[in-house]
Amino acid sequence: MRLGLKGLTFLLLLVLLVLCSSIRPCDARSGKHWRRSRAASTSMLRKGKPKSSSSHKQNGKGNQSPYQPSPSTTPVSPSGSPVQGKGGQGPTKPTPGGGSGCTVPRPPPLQPPPPPSPPAAAQNTVFNVVDFGAKGDGVTDDTQAFEAAWAAACKVEASTVLVPSELEFVVGPISFSGPYCKPNILFQLDGTILAQTSARVWGSGLLQWLEFTKLTGIAIQGSGVINGRGQEWWTYSDPNDDDDYDAFRVELDKMPQIKPTLWLLTLMQALRFYGSSNVTVTGITIVNSSQCHLKFDSCQGVMVHDLTISSPENSPNTDGIHLQNSREVNIHHTNMACGDDCVSIQTGCSDINIHNVNCGPGHGISIGGLGRNNTKACVSNVTIRDVNMFKTMNGVRIKTWQGGSGLVQGIRFSNIQVSEVQTPITIDQFYCDKTTCRNQTSAVAVSGVQYENIRGTFTIKPAHFACSDNSPCSDITLTGIQLKPVIVPQHHLYNPFCWQAFGVLYTPTVPPIPCLQIGKPAGNSVLSDGDLC
């Protein structure tokens, strides 16, 4: 019996081992089947071997599945071998498709991170005049809408005032002014701005129509047009008087009372910049200003390019670009046709560079008139090169009034092509815009003027140097001058003229200019203390 009992016990152990080896991991995870098998096998082990379950009692887990181990113990599989894992965090997953026949679901694919939320909307920097009430119908007065748009843009750095295309905006005199505006404002002009033609909106004594004052980094650009509608006023202006209106006022007194107001309006400048720095004007067209089309007064760092200025040849005093008390000015790739100087350079200007410009009709490019009413005038470091002039009154000219003081120096005219220009080269220290002017001894001195490659045709006189007895012109140099006459009806041809003009002929001129005195004037009067600037 004893041997039989041992044999039976051994047989039961074998059966138990077979049953344990046949249990799959998936069954263990399913719970119920594993617990029942575990309970049956445990009861049999207790009868034969009381110590086989002592480890479960010590851990206090009872019948806990070995796949849910205590963090402090190493899990044991049903077969008694340790289960491998990382850091005791859990058993190793059964390999999919393995011999156990259990299918383990794959983890869901990782989702891409959500896109970042868009930044907060930036502050609006474009101020369309239409949004401020402008009609753009060519009739309604849109001045207040322009003022409101500017007032809003003035508060935002690098903002834009937009004048949209295909609309015509009637605007009266207006000042887009600082100095408290933010810098780098852009005036984007794609439409058309029309001047008011009613005299009552102008008042008296106004000198400008569209004015930008005391700004930094101001720019006007676009494909639009500024139309001064000057034909409404030219009838009332004296075409023979650039500066003095006394004689014309006598005629005005004979006209109805409205005419003096209209006469005062003829002083109007279409577009004026005053006291500003880093100014840019590009792309736009300015037409038919009542007088000067574009003026820069007391500005520094000016860039003008790809500009078109146009008014009739007989429109009075319609200068193209007028510079005064300004420095570091660059004008290039610009077309100008007007009734006065294409470019007029006045006192206080220095470091002026003008190149690749077309001029004509008009009065040419002039420095002056300077020294009017016995004033002191100073202009220096001016370069005018690569210019085409067609049917202009003058080519390149320096003009000063008698009685003035100061100095014009460091002037270079280079590569000037003239076609049917009346007088291509002019220095006139006896400038007078009336029939007669009082003779005076003092004058604005002129020194250091270079003429290089002035070529083409003239209709009256190739060169005119009329210099002061008291302050002769000095250091005039001529190189590559080739000018041929063209006979034009009502014009009489003259030879070159010189008076108190001193300098050097570096190459022979065509025609010859024998009247230029070689060398320097006697004495040192040109550079006296009163003339230095």
Secondary structure, DSSP 8 states (H G I E B T S, - for coil): -HHHHHHHHHHHHHHHHHHHHT--HHHHHHSHHHHHHHHHHHHHHHHH-GGGGHHHHHHT-TT--TTS--TTS--B-TTS-B---STTS------TTSTT-------------------------EEEGGGGT---EEEEE-HHHHHHHHHHHTTSTT-EEEE-TT-EEEE-SEEEE-SSS-S--EEEE-SEEEE---GGGT-SS--EEEEEES-BS-EEESS-EEE--GGGTGGGS-TT-SS--HHHHHHHTTS-THHHHHHHHTT-EEEEEES-EEEEEES-EEE--SS-SEEEES-EEEEEES-EEE--TTSTT--SEEEES-EEEEEEEEEEE-SS-SEEE-TTEEEEEEEEEEE-SBS-EEEEEE-GGG-EEEEEEEEEEEEEEESBSEEEEEEEEBT-EEEEEEEEEEEEEEEEESEEEEEEEEE-SSS-----S-B-EEEEEEEEEEEEEESS-SEEEE--SSS-EEEEEEES-EEEE---TT------EEESEEEEESS--BS--TTSEES--SSSGGG-TTT--
